[in-house]
Amino acid sequence: MISKFQVAYKNLLRKRTRSLLTSIGIALSAWVLVSLLGFNQGYESALNKDIDNMGFQMMIMAKGCPYEAATMMLKGGTGLRYMKESIIDNIVNEPEVDKITPMLMQAVFDPNKGESGGISAYLGVDPRSFSEMKPFLTFRQGGWFVNEDSYEAVMGYEAAELEQRETGDMILIPEKNIQLKVAGILSRTGTQDDGTIFVPLRTVQKIFGRSGELTTIGIKVKKDADSTLLEEKLYKLPDVQIVSLAEVKHTIMKLISTAKVMVLSIAIIAIMIAMVGVINTVLMSVLERLKEFGILKTIGAMPWDIFTLVWIETLILCTSGGILGIVLALLLSRVADIVIRQILPYAPSGGLVVINLKLILITLSIILCIGLLSGLYPAWKAGRVRPLEAIRSEG
């Protein structure tokens, strides 16, 4: 068997350029395939991580109010709706509720942000309940404000970088001409928290004239509680909407499935092109060596021997191309991540293309199966060569 591999390898070296181009075609197909499978796995994993990092499974807000800070900022704060703070009393005593945290979002146009100005997002929070809900938040400098009505702020990593602020500095709220002292700066999280400025809830209510009002209430459900039952109860509350993060995830995954189908179509086309390339390369090799196969048969080679010899050539081509494609996918996974983020600007944080050993083995198996199927016809044609006819036709 070893000698057949050696012979097959030397046969491929006869036409180095053709064999190399075929391997590259297979490599590109493997690269697309493993990157696609890695994206399917990585995107869902990153989305789950982002949802877990929110610290709560449900949000309650006034009807018509967007639940993403990005949406609020794009609308310049005009999409904000408010609900009465007293609604907390109707939620906190539900048996399924573990913890809640009230929030008041305010978006203000800042003429000093960038060349043409921008929107600054201020989120009023209760530091105790908010930090309990998000214990994974860590500080690069300082810490949370202590008093619930102090004129202090905790800045997200990117907000602090943009405004070049350190703990102890003062920041000005545009339009209000009110200064806040920076109590802390958060470490990078990769979420929208990085661009947010956190202020005590009572302070935001006072500054913006929203006493007793909220935009959002985050809810953490007890571990073994029936979240569906809790949703049904909360839907009965007047003038509010319930956002289940499980539903948000499901909706996002449905939207992204369209992109997956398109990429999968591209991968299938690439694999089919590679398959045609393998058939062409091996078949051309067979046609060029008909006399050689005829001579082998005259000295005792069986059709199966010729068949396996050609099939091994196909195996070598597909294996080398598949391995090269996987190596390319591993080396360029970061580039693929950047490209995907350009196409999907609101993609979750973390790696979007995750390639592990399981995906590598699956991809290599698919490439080998397709390659071996591609080699069936050329190998069969080589195996059924008639010695005398082959020798005469080549003579």
N, C-alpha and C positions, 0 to 999 in steps of 0.2 A: 504493500500500500504506500510505503514511503517512496518507492521508486516512481509510482504514478504521480505523486505530488511533485516530485522533482521534475519529471518530464512535462507535466502540466505547467509548472512555473516557467520552465525554459521556453515552452511554446508561447507563453504570453510575452516573454521578453523579445520575441522575434519582431513584434510590432509594438515597440515601447510606447510610441505616441498615442496610438489607438487605444491600447490598454489603459494608459494613464488618463486619457480623456473620459473613458468609460467609468473608471474608478471615481473621477471627480464628479461626474454626473450622479453616481450613486451616493457619493459623500454629501452633495448638496441636498439630495432627497432625505438622507438620514438626518442632516442638520435641521431641515424644516420640520421633520416629523418629531424628533426628540425635543425641539424647542416648543412645538405646539403642545405636546404632552406635558412638558414642564410648565408652560403657561397655564394650562388647565388646572394643574395642581397648585402652582404658586399663587395664582390670583385668588383662588378660593381660600387658601391658607392665610394669605395677607388680609383678605376681607374679614375672615373670622377673628383674626388678631385685632384688627381695628375696632370691630364691634365689641370685643371683650375689653379693649382699652377704654371704651366709653364709660365703663363702670356700671352701666344700668341697662336693663333689657327693654324698658318702655319709656316713652316720653309723652307727657300730656301738654298740650298747648291750645291756644285759642284757635277756633276754626279759621282756616285760610292763612295761617301763619306758617312760613317755611321753617323747616327744622334744621337746615344746614346753615352754618354761619357764612359759607361761601355764597349761598343764594341770597342771604340777607345783604351781604356786602355788594353783590352785583346789582342789587336793586337799590342800593344806597340807603338801606334801612326802611324803605317805603313799604316793604312787605310785612313789617312787624304788626302783630296783633297782640292784644293784652287780655289777661284774665285776672279775676280777683284772687288775691292771696288766700282768702278764706276757703277756697276749694280744697286746700290741704286737709282741712278737718274731715272732708268726705273720703279721703284717700288713706290717710295714715292708719286708720283703725281696721282696714280690710285685713283679714287673716293671711292673705297671700303676700302682703307687702312686707318686705324685710326692712328696707331703708328708702328714704326719699331725700332729694335735694332740690330746693327751689332756685330758679335762675331768672335773671332779667337781662336780656340782650339789648344793647343799644349800639347802633352803627352811626358814626359821625364822619362827615367829610373833613379830611385834613389837608389843607392846601400845601403843607410843608412835606407831604409824603410823595416823593418822586417828582418828576419834572412837571407833571400836570395835576398833581395832587392824587389823593386816594381815600379809601375808607378805612377808618380805624374801628375795630370791634371791641367794645367794652362789655364784659360779662359780669353782672353782679351775682355773687355767690355767697353762700354761708360757708365760711372756711372750714368749719368742723365737719359738717355733713358732706361737703364736696370732697374734702381730702379723704374722708372715710370711704366714699364711693370710688375714688381714684387713688388708692394707696400706692400705685406704681409710679405716680408723678414724683420726680426727684428734682432737687434744686441745684442749679449751677452756682448760685449765690443766694444768700439770705434765706428767707422762709416765708410762711403765710403771715398775713396781717393778723393781729391778735384781736383787736376790737371790731365788732360788727358794724360800727358806724365811723371808723377812722377814715381819714383821707389818704389812703395808701393804695398801692397797686402791686400786683404780681404780674410780671410780664412773661409771655411765652418767649421761647428762644429766638424765633425769627423776628418778633416784634422788638425785642431788645436789640438785636443786631441791626435792624433797620434804623432805629432811632439812636443807636450808639449810647445806650444807657447802662449804668451800673447801679448796684444797690446804694441807696442814699441820694441818688439823683432825683430831680423833680421833672415831672412830665405835665404838659398842659393839655387839657381837654379843649379842643377847638370849639368855638361858638359859645362856650360856657365861661371861658376865661377863669377856669378853676384848676389849681395845680394839685397833683397827687405825688406823694413820696414813694419811690420804688422800694418796696420791702423785700422783694425777692425776684429772682430770674430763674425760670424753669430750665431744665436740661431739654435737649431736643427729643421730641416724641415721634416725629414724622406724621403727626395728625394736625387737624385744624387748631388744636390748642397752641401750637407753636406761634401762630399769628394773632393770638387773642391776648387782651389785657384784662386781667381779673381784678375786680374791685369789690369791696364789701357790698353785699346786697342792699343794705339800708342806705349806704352812701350813694349808690347809683339811683335808687328810688328818689332820694332827696335832690340830687343834682339835676335829674331829668324830669322832675315833677311827676313821678309815677308811684306815689305812695300807695302801698297796699296792692300793687299790681305786679304780675309776673308774665314772662313770655313762655317759660318752660318749667316743667317739673319732671326731674329724672326719677325713675322708680327702679329699684332693685328687687326682684322677686325672690322669695324664699326658695331654697334649693329644690325641695320636693313639691312645691306648690303648683297648682294648675294655672298656668299663665293665661290659657284660653278663657277660663272662667273669670279671671280677674279682668280681662279685656271686656268681656260681656257686661260686667258690672260698671266699668268705667265709661262704656259707651252710653250709658243711661244718664251720665252727667250732662247738664245743658251747656250748649255753646262751646264745647271743647272737642278736640280731635285726639285720637290715640294713635301713636306711631309705635308699632312693635318692630324692634330691630331685626327680629327673625323675618318679618315680612319685607323689611327694607332689603335684607340680604337676598331673599328670594327674588325680589323685583330686579335688583341689580344683576343677579346671575342670569335671569331671563333675558335682560337687555344685552348682556355681554355674550350670551350664547349665539347671537347673530354674527358677531365678529368671529367667534370660534368656528362657526360653520364655514365662513368665508375662508379662513386660514386653513381649515381642514380640506376644503376644495382645492386650494393651492397645493397642499401637501400631496393629495391624491394625484393631481396632474403631474407634479414633479416626479412622483414615484412611477407613474405610467411612462413618462418620458425616459426615465432611467431604465425601466424594464425594456423598452424598445431599444435603447442603446446597448443593453447587455445582449439581447437577441441578435442585433446587427453585428456586434463585435465577434461574438462566438460563432455565428453562422458564417461570417466572412472568413474566419479562421478555418472553419471546417471545409469550405469550398476551396480554399487555397491549398489544403492538405489532403485532397482526395487520393492522390497517388500514394502518399505516405500511408494513409489508412489501408489502401489496397495491399501494399507491401506487407504491413503488419498482419493482415489477415492471411496472406499466403504463407507466412512463417508460423502460423498457429494461433494468432490472437482471435479471441471470440468476440462476437458483437457486443456482449456485456462489457468486455475490457475496453473497447473503443468508447462505448457509451459512458462508462465511469470516468474515463480519462478526460473527455470533453466536459462532463459534469463537474469534475474537480476544478477545471479551469474557471468555470462559472462561480464555483464556491470561493475560489481565491479572489476573483474580481470583487464579488459582493462583500466578502469579509473585510478586505482592505479598504474598500469604499465606505462601508458601514462604520468601521473604526475611525477612519479619517473624519467622517461627518460628525461622529459623537465627540471627538476631540475638538473640532471646530465649535460645536455647540457649547461645550464646557468653557472654551477660551473666550467666546463671544457672547456668553449669557448676559454679561453686564451691558454690552451694546444693545442686545435685544431688549433688555429691561428699559433702557433709555428711549429706544424707538417706540415701545409700547406706551410709555408715559407721554410721549409727544402726541400719540394718537388718542390716548385716553387721559387727559390732563387731571381728572379727578379720580385716578386709580388709587387703590389703597396703598398705605406705606409698606415698607418691607420689600423683599425680593419678589418680583412678579414671575420670574422664570426660575423654577426650582428643579434641578436635575439630580436625581439620586440613582443609586445602583439599580433599583427596580426598573426605572424608566429606561436606563441604558440597556438592560437585558431585553426588555420588551421591544425596544427599537431595533436592536441587533437581530432579534428573532424574526421580526417582520421583514427586515431587509433581506435576510438569508432565505426566508420562505419565498419571497417574491423573486429573488435571484435564481433560486433553484427551479422554480416554475418556468422562469424565462429560459433556462438552459435545457428544458426537456426536449423541445423541437430540434435544436441544433445537435444535441447528443443523440437523439433518435435517428436523425438523418445520417450522422457519422457512423452509427452502429450498423445501419443497413446497406452500407456501401458494398458493391460487388467488386471483388478484387480485380478481375480481368478488365471489366469496363472502366474502372477507375484508372488503371495503369495505361490503358489505350488512350483514354480521353486526355490524359496528361502528357502523353508521349508526343 
